[in-house]
C-alpha cells in the first residue's frame, strides 16, 4: 500500500489523497 511512508510519506499522503491511488495499487 504505502511504499515511501517513511521517506516522504507526509508529502505523498496529501498527493495520494487528492490523486486516485487505485491505479497505483
MARMARTI-343774 format. One record per residue: x, y, z of N, C-alpha, C in turn. Coordinates in steps of 0.02 Angstrom, whole numbers. Layout:
<bados>
BADO   n_px   n_py   n_pz  ca_px  ca_py  ca_pz   c_px   c_py   c_pz
BADO      X      Y      Z      X      Y      Z      X      Y      Z
...
</bados>
This chain:
<bados>
BADO   n_px   n_py   n_pz  ca_px  ca_py  ca_pz   c_px   c_py   c_pz
BADO     42    -60      0      0      0      0     44     63      0
BADO     71     80     58    115    139     62    187    119     52
BADO    218    142      0    288    123    -14    335    171     24
BADO    332    235     10    379    281     43    343    319     99
BADO    317    282    146    282    317    200    332    344    251
BADO    391    313    253    442    336    300    481    393    271
BADO    497    389    207    537    442    174    496    506    168
BADO    457    511    114    416    571    105    343    552    105
BADO    322    519    157    253    496    161    206    555    174
BADO    229    602    214    188    660    230    170    698    167
BADO    219    706    123    206    743     60    164    700     13
BADO    180    636      9    142    592    -37     71    581     -9
BADO     65    583     56     -1    572     87    -52    620     57
BADO    -33    683     53    -79    733     25    -92    719    -49
BADO    -41    703    -85    -48    691   -157    -89    627   -168
BADO    -78    578   -126   -115    515   -134   -189    526   -119
BADO   -203    567    -69   -273    580    -52   -308    618   -108
BADO   -271    662   -140   -300    703   -194   -304    662   -259
BADO   -250    624   -272   -249    584   -334   -276    513   -320
BADO   -301    481   -371   -327    413   -365   -271    362   -357
BADO   -263    336   -297   -210    286   -285   -232    217   -307
BADO   -293    214   -332   -319    148   -354   -277    121   -410
BADO   -256    164   -455   -216    141   -512   -145    122   -490
BADO   -123    151   -434    -55    134   -409    -55     65   -378
BADO   -111     45   -350   -115    -21   -317   -104    -75   -367
</bados>
